[in-house]
């Protein structure tokens, strides 16, 4: 059920955008929506360590050493 709620919340942020001009614009919207959604989460994110490691590789310029 938690995943369904997250998908519904994500859709709330993306449904107003019919077209994304670049791949970066999609990534930014997803990042910002996850940031907003995560404020409402009460349980720890499963496999966050793995996700964090992958984000730090993909967005290494945004992560402090």
mmCIF file as Biopython writes it, N, C-alpha, C and O atoms, coordinates in Angstrom:
data_model
#
loop_
_atom_site.group_PDB
_atom_site.id
_atom_site.type_symbol
_atom_site.label_atom_id
_atom_site.label_alt_id
_atom_site.label_comp_id
_atom_site.label_asym_id
_atom_site.label_entity_id
_atom_site.label_seq_id
_atom_site.pdbx_PDB_ins_code
_atom_site.Cartn_x
_atom_site.Cartn_y
_atom_site.Cartn_z
_atom_site.occupancy
_atom_site.B_iso_or_equiv
_atom_site.auth_seq_id
_atom_site.auth_asym_id
_atom_site.pdbx_PDB_model_num
ATOM 1   N N  . UNK A ? 1  ? 0.820  -1.200 0.000   1.0 0.0 1  A 1 
ATOM 2   C CA . UNK A ? 1  ? 0.000  0.000  0.000   1.0 0.0 1  A 1 
ATOM 3   C C  . UNK A ? 1  ? 0.860  1.260  0.000   1.0 0.0 1  A 1 
ATOM 4   O O  . UNK A ? 1  ? 0.503  2.249  -0.640  1.0 0.0 1  A 1 
ATOM 5   N N  . UNK A ? 2  ? 1.981  1.238  0.704   1.0 0.0 2  A 1 
ATOM 6   C CA . UNK A ? 2  ? 2.858  2.394  0.748   1.0 0.0 2  A 1 
ATOM 7   C C  . UNK A ? 2  ? 3.361  2.807  -0.621  1.0 0.0 2  A 1 
ATOM 8   O O  . UNK A ? 2  ? 3.458  3.995  -0.929  1.0 0.0 2  A 1 
ATOM 9   N N  . UNK A ? 3  ? 3.686  1.800  -1.452  1.0 0.0 3  A 1 
ATOM 10  C CA . UNK A ? 3  ? 4.166  2.100  -2.789  1.0 0.0 3  A 1 
ATOM 11  C C  . UNK A ? 3  ? 3.072  2.755  -3.619  1.0 0.0 3  A 1 
ATOM 12  O O  . UNK A ? 3  ? 3.352  3.671  -4.392  1.0 0.0 3  A 1 
ATOM 13  N N  . UNK A ? 4  ? 1.841  2.305  -3.473  1.0 0.0 4  A 1 
ATOM 14  C CA . UNK A ? 4  ? 0.729  2.895  -4.205  1.0 0.0 4  A 1 
ATOM 15  C C  . UNK A ? 4  ? 0.550  4.357  -3.823  1.0 0.0 4  A 1 
ATOM 16  O O  . UNK A ? 4  ? 0.282  5.202  -4.676  1.0 0.0 4  A 1 
ATOM 17  N N  . UNK A ? 5  ? 0.698  4.644  -2.555  1.0 0.0 5  A 1 
ATOM 18  C CA . UNK A ? 5  ? 0.568  6.022  -2.102  1.0 0.0 5  A 1 
ATOM 19  C C  . UNK A ? 5  ? 1.671  6.871  -2.712  1.0 0.0 5  A 1 
ATOM 20  O O  . UNK A ? 5  ? 1.416  7.984  -3.173  1.0 0.0 5  A 1 
ATOM 21  N N  . UNK A ? 6  ? 2.890  6.356  -2.719  1.0 0.0 6  A 1 
ATOM 22  C CA . UNK A ? 6  ? 4.005  7.102  -3.285  1.0 0.0 6  A 1 
ATOM 23  C C  . UNK A ? 6  ? 3.804  7.357  -4.776  1.0 0.0 6  A 1 
ATOM 24  O O  . UNK A ? 6  ? 4.087  8.451  -5.264  1.0 0.0 6  A 1 
ATOM 25  N N  . UNK A ? 7  ? 3.316  6.350  -5.499  1.0 0.0 7  A 1 
ATOM 26  C CA . UNK A ? 7  ? 3.067  6.536  -6.923  1.0 0.0 7  A 1 
ATOM 27  C C  . UNK A ? 7  ? 1.979  7.583  -7.148  1.0 0.0 7  A 1 
ATOM 28  O O  . UNK A ? 7  ? 2.069  8.393  -8.071  1.0 0.0 7  A 1 
ATOM 29  N N  . UNK A ? 8  ? 0.962  7.562  -6.308  1.0 0.0 8  A 1 
ATOM 30  C CA . UNK A ? 8  ? -0.109 8.552  -6.431  1.0 0.0 8  A 1 
ATOM 31  C C  . UNK A ? 8  ? 0.430  9.951  -6.146  1.0 0.0 8  A 1 
ATOM 32  O O  . UNK A ? 8  ? 0.100  10.910 -6.843  1.0 0.0 8  A 1 
ATOM 33  N N  . UNK A ? 9  ? 1.257  10.052 -5.121  1.0 0.0 9  A 1 
ATOM 34  C CA . UNK A ? 9  ? 1.843  11.355 -4.796  1.0 0.0 9  A 1 
ATOM 35  C C  . UNK A ? 9  ? 2.765  11.839 -5.911  1.0 0.0 9  A 1 
ATOM 36  O O  . UNK A ? 9  ? 2.770  13.023 -6.245  1.0 0.0 9  A 1 
ATOM 37  N N  . UNK A ? 10 ? 3.547  10.924 -6.487  1.0 0.0 10 A 1 
ATOM 38  C CA . UNK A ? 10 ? 4.446  11.294 -7.583  1.0 0.0 10 A 1 
ATOM 39  C C  . UNK A ? 10 ? 3.633  11.791 -8.769  1.0 0.0 10 A 1 
ATOM 40  O O  . UNK A ? 10 ? 4.007  12.769 -9.417  1.0 0.0 10 A 1 
ATOM 41  N N  . UNK A ? 11 ? 2.538  11.130 -9.049  1.0 0.0 11 A 1 
ATOM 42  C CA . UNK A ? 11 ? 1.678  11.534 -10.163 1.0 0.0 11 A 1 
ATOM 43  C C  . UNK A ? 11 ? 1.129  12.946 -9.945  1.0 0.0 11 A 1 
ATOM 44  O O  . UNK A ? 11 ? 0.956  13.708 -10.897 1.0 0.0 11 A 1 
ATOM 45  N N  . UNK A ? 12 ? 0.861  13.279 -8.699  1.0 0.0 12 A 1 
ATOM 46  C CA . UNK A ? 12 ? 0.366  14.620 -8.383  1.0 0.0 12 A 1 
ATOM 47  C C  . UNK A ? 12 ? 1.349  15.691 -8.863  1.0 0.0 12 A 1 
ATOM 48  O O  . UNK A ? 12 ? 0.938  16.752 -9.333  1.0 0.0 12 A 1 
ATOM 49  N N  . UNK A ? 13 ? 2.636  15.411 -8.742  1.0 0.0 13 A 1 
ATOM 50  C CA . UNK A ? 13 ? 3.652  16.383 -9.144  1.0 0.0 13 A 1 
ATOM 51  C C  . UNK A ? 13 ? 3.894  16.395 -10.649 1.0 0.0 13 A 1 
ATOM 52  O O  . UNK A ? 13 ? 4.253  17.432 -11.207 1.0 0.0 13 A 1 
ATOM 53  N N  . UNK A ? 14 ? 3.704  15.259 -11.309 1.0 0.0 14 A 1 
ATOM 54  C CA . UNK A ? 14 ? 4.041  15.186 -12.726 1.0 0.0 14 A 1 
ATOM 55  C C  . UNK A ? 14 ? 2.854  15.387 -13.662 1.0 0.0 14 A 1 
ATOM 56  O O  . UNK A ? 14 ? 3.062  15.670 -14.842 1.0 0.0 14 A 1 
ATOM 57  N N  . UNK A ? 15 ? 1.625  15.252 -13.185 1.0 0.0 15 A 1 
ATOM 58  C CA . UNK A ? 15 ? 0.473  15.304 -14.096 1.0 0.0 15 A 1 
ATOM 59  C C  . UNK A ? 15 ? 0.261  16.685 -14.711 1.0 0.0 15 A 1 
ATOM 60  O O  . UNK A ? 15 ? -0.336 16.798 -15.782 1.0 0.0 15 A 1 
ATOM 61  N N  . UNK A ? 16 ? 0.735  17.719 -14.057 1.0 0.0 16 A 1 
ATOM 62  C CA . UNK A ? 16 ? 0.537  19.063 -14.599 1.0 0.0 16 A 1 
ATOM 63  C C  . UNK A ? 16 ? 1.498  19.369 -15.745 1.0 0.0 16 A 1 
ATOM 64  O O  . UNK A ? 16 ? 1.341  20.372 -16.441 1.0 0.0 16 A 1 
ATOM 65  N N  . UNK A ? 17 ? 2.491  18.504 -15.939 1.0 0.0 17 A 1 
ATOM 66  C CA . UNK A ? 17 ? 3.461  18.710 -17.008 1.0 0.0 17 A 1 
ATOM 67  C C  . UNK A ? 17 ? 3.182  17.721 -18.136 1.0 0.0 17 A 1 
ATOM 68  O O  . UNK A ? 17 ? 3.341  16.513 -17.962 1.0 0.0 17 A 1 
ATOM 69  N N  . UNK A ? 18 ? 2.772  18.229 -19.274 1.0 0.0 18 A 1 
ATOM 70  C CA . UNK A ? 18 ? 2.483  17.356 -20.405 1.0 0.0 18 A 1 
ATOM 71  C C  . UNK A ? 18 ? 3.764  16.958 -21.129 1.0 0.0 18 A 1 
ATOM 72  O O  . UNK A ? 18 ? 3.881  15.835 -21.620 1.0 0.0 18 A 1 
ATOM 73  N N  . UNK A ? 19 ? 4.721  17.877 -21.196 1.0 0.0 19 A 1 
ATOM 74  C CA . UNK A ? 19 ? 5.967  17.640 -21.932 1.0 0.0 19 A 1 
ATOM 75  C C  . UNK A ? 19 ? 7.135  18.125 -21.092 1.0 0.0 19 A 1 
ATOM 76  O O  . UNK A ? 19 ? 7.095  19.214 -20.520 1.0 0.0 19 A 1 
ATOM 77  N N  . UNK A ? 20 ? 8.169  17.309 -21.025 1.0 0.0 20 A 1 
ATOM 78  C CA . UNK A ? 20 ? 9.411  17.714 -20.367 1.0 0.0 20 A 1 
ATOM 79  C C  . UNK A ? 20 ? 10.421 18.032 -21.463 1.0 0.0 20 A 1 
ATOM 80  O O  . UNK A ? 20 ? 10.711 17.173 -22.296 1.0 0.0 20 A 1 
ATOM 81  N N  . UNK A ? 21 ? 10.960 19.245 -21.478 1.0 0.0 21 A 1 
ATOM 82  C CA . UNK A ? 21 ? 11.857 19.627 -22.572 1.0 0.0 21 A 1 
ATOM 83  C C  . UNK A ? 21 ? 13.180 18.855 -22.595 1.0 0.0 21 A 1 
ATOM 84  O O  . UNK A ? 21 ? 13.742 18.646 -23.669 1.0 0.0 21 A 1 
ATOM 85  N N  . UNK A ? 22 ? 13.682 18.433 -21.448 1.0 0.0 22 A 1 
ATOM 86  C CA . UNK A ? 22 ? 14.952 17.709 -21.401 1.0 0.0 22 A 1 
ATOM 87  C C  . UNK A ? 22 ? 14.873 16.593 -20.366 1.0 0.0 22 A 1 
ATOM 88  O O  . UNK A ? 22 ? 13.978 16.566 -19.521 1.0 0.0 22 A 1 
ATOM 89  N N  . UNK A ? 23 ? 15.823 15.682 -20.452 1.0 0.0 23 A 1 
ATOM 90  C CA . UNK A ? 23 ? 15.908 14.621 -19.443 1.0 0.0 23 A 1 
ATOM 91  C C  . UNK A ? 23 ? 16.197 15.215 -18.077 1.0 0.0 23 A 1 
ATOM 92  O O  . UNK A ? 23 ? 15.694 14.731 -17.062 1.0 0.0 23 A 1 
ATOM 93  N N  . UNK A ? 24 ? 17.012 16.271 -18.051 1.0 0.0 24 A 1 
ATOM 94  C CA . UNK A ? 24 ? 17.315 16.921 -16.769 1.0 0.0 24 A 1 
ATOM 95  C C  . UNK A ? 24 ? 16.063 17.488 -16.117 1.0 0.0 24 A 1 
ATOM 96  O O  . UNK A ? 24 ? 15.935 17.454 -14.893 1.0 0.0 24 A 1 
ATOM 97  N N  . UNK A ? 25 ? 15.142 18.008 -16.914 1.0 0.0 25 A 1 
ATOM 98  C CA . UNK A ? 25 ? 13.913 18.562 -16.329 1.0 0.0 25 A 1 
ATOM 99  C C  . UNK A ? 25 ? 13.081 17.463 -15.666 1.0 0.0 25 A 1 
ATOM 100 O O  . UNK A ? 25 ? 12.452 17.698 -14.634 1.0 0.0 25 A 1 
ATOM 101 N N  . UNK A ? 26 ? 13.079 16.282 -16.246 1.0 0.0 26 A 1 
ATOM 102 C CA . UNK A ? 26 ? 12.368 15.153 -15.635 1.0 0.0 26 A 1 
ATOM 103 C C  . UNK A ? 26 ? 13.035 14.785 -14.314 1.0 0.0 26 A 1 
ATOM 104 O O  . UNK A ? 26 ? 12.360 14.590 -13.303 1.0 0.0 26 A 1 
ATOM 105 N N  . UNK A ? 27 ? 14.368 14.691 -14.329 1.0 0.0 27 A 1 
ATOM 106 C CA . UNK A ? 27 ? 15.100 14.342 -13.106 1.0 0.0 27 A 1 
ATOM 107 C C  . UNK A ? 27 ? 14.846 15.357 -12.002 1.0 0.0 27 A 1 
ATOM 108 O O  . UNK A ? 27 ? 14.679 14.986 -10.840 1.0 0.0 27 A 1 
ATOM 109 N N  . UNK A ? 28 ? 14.817 16.620 -12.355 1.0 0.0 28 A 1 
ATOM 110 C CA . UNK A ? 28 ? 14.589 17.665 -11.354 1.0 0.0 28 A 1 
ATOM 111 C C  . UNK A ? 28 ? 13.201 17.558 -10.739 1.0 0.0 28 A 1 
ATOM 112 O O  . UNK A ? 28 ? 13.042 17.703 -9.527  1.0 0.0 28 A 1 
ATOM 113 N N  . UNK A ? 29 ? 12.204 17.307 -11.569 1.0 0.0 29 A 1 
ATOM 114 C CA . UNK A ? 29 ? 10.835 17.175 -11.057 1.0 0.0 29 A 1 
ATOM 115 C C  . UNK A ? 29 ? 10.735 15.962 -10.136 1.0 0.0 29 A 1 
ATOM 116 O O  . UNK A ? 29 ? 10.109 16.033 -9.078  1.0 0.0 29 A 1 
ATOM 117 N N  . UNK A ? 30 ? 11.344 14.862 -10.532 1.0 0.0 30 A 1 
ATOM 118 C CA . UNK A ? 30 ? 11.304 13.663 -9.691  1.0 0.0 30 A 1 
ATOM 119 C C  . UNK A ? 30 ? 12.032 13.922 -8.375  1.0 0.0 30 A 1 
ATOM 120 O O  . UNK A ? 30 ? 11.536 13.557 -7.310  1.0 0.0 30 A 1 
ATOM 121 N N  . UNK A ? 31 ? 13.202 14.546 -8.444  1.0 0.0 31 A 1 
ATOM 122 C CA . UNK A ? 31 ? 13.952 14.850 -7.220  1.0 0.0 31 A 1 
ATOM 123 C C  . UNK A ? 31 ? 13.137 15.744 -6.282  1.0 0.0 31 A 1 
ATOM 124 O O  . UNK A ? 31 ? 13.042 15.468 -5.086  1.0 0.0 31 A 1 
ATOM 125 N N  . UNK A ? 32 ? 12.562 16.793 -6.813  1.0 0.0 32 A 1 
ATOM 126 C CA . UNK A ? 32 ? 11.798 17.726 -5.984  1.0 0.0 32 A 1 
ATOM 127 C C  . UNK A ? 32 ? 10.544 17.047 -5.417  1.0 0.0 32 A 1 
ATOM 128 O O  . UNK A ? 32 ? 10.183 17.286 -4.264  1.0 0.0 32 A 1 
ATOM 129 N N  . UNK A ? 33 ? 9.883  16.209 -6.211  1.0 0.0 33 A 1 
ATOM 130 C CA . UNK A ? 33 ? 8.684  15.550 -5.705  1.0 0.0 33 A 1 
ATOM 131 C C  . UNK A ? 33 ? 9.032  14.534 -4.624  1.0 0.0 33 A 1 
ATOM 132 O O  . UNK A ? 33 ? 8.306  14.415 -3.637  1.0 0.0 33 A 1 
ATOM 133 N N  . UNK A ? 34 ? 10.129 13.800 -4.793  1.0 0.0 34 A 1 
ATOM 134 C CA . UNK A ? 34 ? 10.551 12.862 -3.749  1.0 0.0 34 A 1 
ATOM 135 C C  . UNK A ? 34 ? 10.909 13.618 -2.478  1.0 0.0 34 A 1 
ATOM 136 O O  . UNK A ? 34 ? 10.610 13.156 -1.377  1.0 0.0 34 A 1 
ATOM 137 N N  . UNK A ? 35 ? 11.543 14.769 -2.618  1.0 0.0 35 A 1 
ATOM 138 C CA . UNK A ? 35 ? 11.880 15.589 -1.459  1.0 0.0 35 A 1 
ATOM 139 C C  . UNK A ? 35 ? 10.619 15.995 -0.707  1.0 0.0 35 A 1 
ATOM 140 O O  . UNK A ? 35 ? 10.581 15.920 0.521   1.0 0.0 35 A 1 
ATOM 141 N N  . UNK A ? 36 ? 9.595  16.419 -1.424  1.0 0.0 36 A 1 
ATOM 142 C CA . UNK A ? 36 ? 8.338  16.816 -0.786  1.0 0.0 36 A 1 
ATOM 143 C C  . UNK A ? 36 ? 7.601  15.620 -0.190  1.0 0.0 36 A 1 
ATOM 144 O O  . UNK A ? 36 ? 7.095  15.688 0.930   1.0 0.0 36 A 1 
ATOM 145 N N  . UNK A ? 37 ? 7.546  14.527 -0.947  1.0 0.0 37 A 1 
ATOM 146 C CA . UNK A ? 37 ? 6.852  13.337 -0.473  1.0 0.0 37 A 1 
ATOM 147 C C  . UNK A ? 37 ? 7.538  12.778 0.770   1.0 0.0 37 A 1 
ATOM 148 O O  . UNK A ? 37 ? 6.868  12.341 1.706   1.0 0.0 37 A 1 
ATOM 149 N N  . UNK A ? 38 ? 8.857  12.790 0.785   1.0 0.0 38 A 1 
ATOM 150 C CA . UNK A ? 38 ? 9.589  12.189 1.904   1.0 0.0 38 A 1 
ATOM 151 C C  . UNK A ? 38 ? 9.328  12.917 3.221   1.0 0.0 38 A 1 
ATOM 152 O O  . UNK A ? 38 ? 9.545  12.344 4.289   1.0 0.0 38 A 1 
ATOM 153 N N  . UNK A ? 39 ? 8.875  14.147 3.167   1.0 0.0 39 A 1 
ATOM 154 C CA . UNK A ? 39 ? 8.527  14.868 4.390   1.0 0.0 39 A 1 
ATOM 155 C C  . UNK A ? 39 ? 7.356  14.203 5.109   1.0 0.0 39 A 1 
ATOM 156 O O  . UNK A ? 39 ? 7.181  14.386 6.314   1.0 0.0 39 A 1 
ATOM 157 N N  . UNK A ? 40 ? 6.552  13.430 4.370   1.0 0.0 40 A 1 
ATOM 158 C CA . UNK A ? 40 ? 5.369  12.794 4.939   1.0 0.0 40 A 1 
ATOM 159 C C  . UNK A ? 40 ? 5.603  11.328 5.305   1.0 0.0 40 A 1 
ATOM 160 O O  . UNK A ? 40 ? 4.757  10.706 5.947   1.0 0.0 40 A 1 
ATOM 161 N N  . UNK A ? 41 ? 6.747  10.775 4.898   1.0 0.0 41 A 1 
ATOM 162 C CA . UNK A ? 41 ? 7.029  9.372  5.197   1.0 0.0 41 A 1 
ATOM 163 C C  . UNK A ? 41 ? 7.334  9.187  6.667   1.0 0.0 41 A 1 
ATOM 164 O O  . UNK A ? 41 ? 8.030  10.000 7.274   1.0 0.0 41 A 1 
ATOM 165 N N  . UNK A ? 42 ? 6.810  8.117  7.234   1.0 0.0 42 A 1 
ATOM 166 C CA . UNK A ? 42 ? 7.067  7.837  8.642   1.0 0.0 42 A 1 
ATOM 167 C C  . UNK A ? 42 ? 7.936  6.602  8.833   1.0 0.0 42 A 1 
ATOM 168 O O  . UNK A ? 42 ? 8.505  6.413  9.908   1.0 0.0 42 A 1 
ATOM 169 N N  . UNK A ? 43 ? 8.049  5.765  7.822   1.0 0.0 43 A 1 
ATOM 170 C CA . UNK A ? 43 ? 8.878  4.571  7.911   1.0 0.0 43 A 1 
ATOM 171 C C  . UNK A ? 43 ? 10.181 4.800  7.153   1.0 0.0 43 A 1 
ATOM 172 O O  . UNK A ? 43 ? 10.210 5.564  6.188   1.0 0.0 43 A 1 
ATOM 173 N N  . UNK A ? 44 ? 11.273 4.136  7.586   1.0 0.0 44 A 1 
ATOM 174 C CA . UNK A ? 44 ? 12.536 4.277  6.856   1.0 0.0 44 A 1 
ATOM 175 C C  . UNK A ? 44 ? 12.413 3.757  5.424   1.0 0.0 44 A 1 
ATOM 176 O O  . UNK A ? 44 ? 11.635 2.843  5.147   1.0 0.0 44 A 1 
ATOM 177 N N  . UNK A ? 45 ? 13.172 4.338  4.546   1.0 0.0 45 A 1 
ATOM 178 C CA . UNK A ? 45 ? 13.156 3.928  3.142   1.0 0.0 45 A 1 
ATOM 179 C C  . UNK A ? 45 ? 13.943 2.628  3.005   1.0 0.0 45 A 1 
ATOM 180 O O  . UNK A ? 45 ? 15.096 2.546  3.428   1.0 0.0 45 A 1 
ATOM 181 N N  . UNK A ? 46 ? 13.322 1.626  2.420   1.0 0.0 46 A 1 
ATOM 182 C CA . UNK A ? 46 ? 13.981 0.332  2.229   1.0 0.0 46 A 1 
ATOM 183 C C  . UNK A ? 46 ? 15.100 0.456  1.204   1.0 0.0 46 A 1 
ATOM 184 O O  . UNK A ? 46 ? 14.916 1.073  0.154   1.0 0.0 46 A 1 
ATOM 185 N N  . UNK A ? 47 ? 16.243 -0.119 1.499   1.0 0.0 47 A 1 
ATOM 186 C CA . UNK A ? 47 ? 17.418 -0.124 0.616   1.0 0.0 47 A 1 
ATOM 187 C C  . UNK A ? 47 ? 17.930 1.283  0.311   1.0 0.0 47 A 1 
ATOM 188 O O  . UNK A ? 47 ? 18.487 1.522  -0.760  1.0 0.0 47 A 1 
ATOM 189 N N  . UNK A ? 48 ? 17.743 2.216  1.250   1.0 0.0 48 A 1 
ATOM 190 C CA . UNK A ? 48 ? 18.190 3.587  1.025   1.0 0.0 48 A 1 
ATOM 191 C C  . UNK A ? 48 ? 19.698 3.667  0.839   1.0 0.0 48 A 1 
ATOM 192 O O  . UNK A ? 48 ? 20.177 4.474  0.042   1.0 0.0 48 A 1 
ATOM 193 N N  . UNK A ? 49 ? 20.457 2.842  1.564   1.0 0.0 49 A 1 
ATOM 194 C CA . UNK A ? 49 ? 21.919 2.866  1.432   1.0 0.0 49 A 1 
ATOM 195 C C  . UNK A ? 49 ? 22.361 2.581  0.010   1.0 0.0 49 A 1 
ATOM 196 O O  . UNK A ? 49 ? 23.249 3.257  -0.510  1.0 0.0 49 A 1 
ATOM 197 N N  . UNK A ? 50 ? 21.759 1.599  -0.621  1.0 0.0 50 A 1 
ATOM 198 C CA . UNK A ? 50 ? 22.077 1.257  -2.004  1.0 0.0 50 A 1 
ATOM 199 C C  . UNK A ? 50 ? 21.668 2.398  -2.944  1.0 0.0 50 A 1 
ATOM 200 O O  . UNK A ? 50 ? 22.432 2.781  -3.831  1.0 0.0 50 A 1 
ATOM 201 N N  . UNK A ? 51 ? 20.474 2.931  -2.747  1.0 0.0 51 A 1 
ATOM 202 C CA . UNK A ? 51 ? 20.003 4.036  -3.585  1.0 0.0 51 A 1 
ATOM 203 C C  . UNK A ? 51 ? 20.910 5.247  -3.422  1.0 0.0 51 A 1 
ATOM 204 O O  . UNK A ? 51 ? 21.269 5.895  -4.405  1.0 0.0 51 A 1 
ATOM 205 N N  . UNK A ? 52 ? 21.281 5.553  -2.177  1.0 0.0 52 A 1 
ATOM 206 C CA . UNK A ? 52 ? 22.158 6.698  -1.906  1.0 0.0 52 A 1 
ATOM 207 C C  . UNK A ? 52 ? 23.497 6.527  -2.614  1.0 0.0 52 A 1 
ATOM 208 O O  . UNK A ? 52 ? 24.022 7.478  -3.193  1.0 0.0 52 A 1 
ATOM 209 N N  . UNK A ? 53 ? 24.048 5.319  -2.568  1.0 0.0 53 A 1 
ATOM 210 C CA . UNK A ? 53 ? 25.329 5.053  -3.235  1.0 0.0 53 A 1 
ATOM 211 C C  . UNK A ? 53 ? 25.214 5.279  -4.743  1.0 0.0 53 A 1 
ATOM 212 O O  . UNK A ? 53 ? 26.116 5.845  -5.360  1.0 0.0 53 A 1 
ATOM 213 N N  . UNK A ? 54 ? 24.110 4.839  -5.328  1.0 0.0 54 A 1 
ATOM 214 C CA . UNK A ? 54 ? 23.913 5.029  -6.768  1.0 0.0 54 A 1 
ATOM 215 C C  . UNK A ? 54 ? 23.715 6.500  -7.113  1.0 0.0 54 A 1 
ATOM 216 O O  . UNK A ? 54 ? 24.247 6.982  -8.113  1.0 0.0 54 A 1 
ATOM 217 N N  . UNK A ? 55 ? 22.952 7.214  -6.289  1.0 0.0 55 A 1 
ATOM 218 C CA . UNK A ? 55 ? 22.779 8.648  -6.515  1.0 0.0 55 A 1 
ATOM 219 C C  . UNK A ? 55 ? 24.113 9.380  -6.409  1.0 0.0 55 A 1 
ATOM 220 O O  . UNK A ? 55 ? 24.390 10.285 -7.197  1.0 0.0 55 A 1 
ATOM 221 N N  . UNK A ? 56 ? 24.937 8.995  -5.443  1.0 0.0 56 A 1 
ATOM 222 C CA . UNK A ? 56 ? 26.219 9.675  -5.256  1.0 0.0 56 A 1 
ATOM 223 C C  . UNK A ? 56 ? 27.149 9.449  -6.437  1.0 0.0 56 A 1 
ATOM 224 O O  . UNK A ? 56 ? 27.996 10.295 -6.725  1.0 0.0 56 A 1 
ATOM 225 N N  . UNK A ? 57 ? 27.004 8.320  -7.127  1.0 0.0 57 A 1 
ATOM 226 C CA . UNK A ? 57 ? 27.796 8.086  -8.339  1.0 0.0 57 A 1 
ATOM 227 C C  . UNK A ? 57 ? 27.241 8.918  -9.490  1.0 0.0 57 A 1 
ATOM 228 O O  . UNK A ? 57 ? 27.994 9.588  -10.198 1.0 0.0 57 A 1 
ATOM 229 N N  . UNK A ? 58 ? 25.925 8.873  -9.674  1.0 0.0 58 A 1 
ATOM 230 C CA . UNK A ? 58 ? 25.295 9.571  -10.800 1.0 0.0 58 A 1 
ATOM 231 C C  . UNK A ? 58 ? 25.371 11.096 -10.645 1.0 0.0 58 A 1 
ATOM 232 O O  . UNK A ? 58 ? 25.566 11.822 -11.620 1.0 0.0 58 A 1 
ATOM 233 N N  . UNK A ? 59 ? 25.214 11.563 -9.409  1.0 0.0 59 A 1 
ATOM 234 C CA . UNK A ? 59 ? 25.219 13.009 -9.134  1.0 0.0 59 A 1 
ATOM 235 C C  . UNK A ? 59 ? 26.413 13.391 -8.266  1.0 0.0 59 A 1 
ATOM 236 O O  . UNK A ? 59 ? 26.267 14.149 -7.308  1.0 0.0 59 A 1 
ATOM 237 N N  . UNK A ? 60 ? 27.602 12.865 -8.601  1.0 0.0 60 A 1 
ATOM 238 C CA . UNK A ? 60 ? 28.761 13.057 -7.741  1.0 0.0 60 A 1 
ATOM 239 C C  . UNK A ? 60 ? 29.098 14.533 -7.517  1.0 0.0 60 A 1 
ATOM 240 O O  . UNK A ? 60 ? 29.628 14.894 -6.466  1.0 0.0 60 A 1 
ATOM 241 N N  . UNK A ? 61 ? 28.796 15.374 -8.484  1.0 0.0 61 A 1 
ATOM 242 C CA . UNK A ? 61 ? 29.099 16.803 -8.326  1.0 0.0 61 A 1 
ATOM 243 C C  . UNK A ? 61 ? 28.191 17.490 -7.316  1.0 0.0 61 A 1 
ATOM 244 O O  . UNK A ? 61 ? 28.473 18.617 -6.908  1.0 0.0 61 A 1 
ATOM 245 N N  . UNK A ? 62 ? 27.113 16.841 -6.907  1.0 0.0 62 A 1 
ATOM 246 C CA . UNK A ? 62 ? 26.167 17.431 -5.946  1.0 0.0 62 A 1 
ATOM 247 C C  . UNK A ? 62 ? 26.347 16.894 -4.524  1.0 0.0 62 A 1 
ATOM 248 O O  . UNK A ? 62 ? 25.712 17.385 -3.591  1.0 0.0 62 A 1 
ATOM 249 N N  . UNK A ? 63 ? 27.210 15.888 -4.356  1.0 0.0 63 A 1 
ATOM 250 C CA . UNK A ? 63 ? 27.443 15.278 -3.058  1.0 0.0 63 A 1 
ATOM 251 C C  . UNK A ? 63 ? 28.753 15.768 -2.482  1.0 0.0 63 A 1 
ATOM 252 O O  . UNK A ? 63 ? 29.776 15.785 -3.166  1.0 0.0 63 A 1 
ATOM 253 N N  . UNK A ? 64 ? 28.719 16.169 -1.213  1.0 0.0 64 A 1 
ATOM 254 C CA . UNK A ? 64 ? 29.946 16.587 -0.539  1.0 0.0 64 A 1 
ATOM 255 C C  . UNK A ? 64 ? 30.781 15.353 -0.223  1.0 0.0 64 A 1 
ATOM 256 O O  . UNK A ? 64 ? 30.250 14.288 0.094   1.0 0.0 64 A 1 
ATOM 257 N N  . UNK A ? 65 ? 32.076 15.515 -0.314  1.0 0.0 65 A 1 
ATOM 258 C CA . UNK A ? 65 ? 32.973 14.374 -0.047  1.0 0.0 65 A 1 
ATOM 259 C C  . UNK A ? 65 ? 33.084 14.092 1.434   1.0 0.0 65 A 1 
ATOM 260 O O  . UNK A ? 65 ? 33.794 13.170 1.836   1.0 0.0 65 A 1 
#
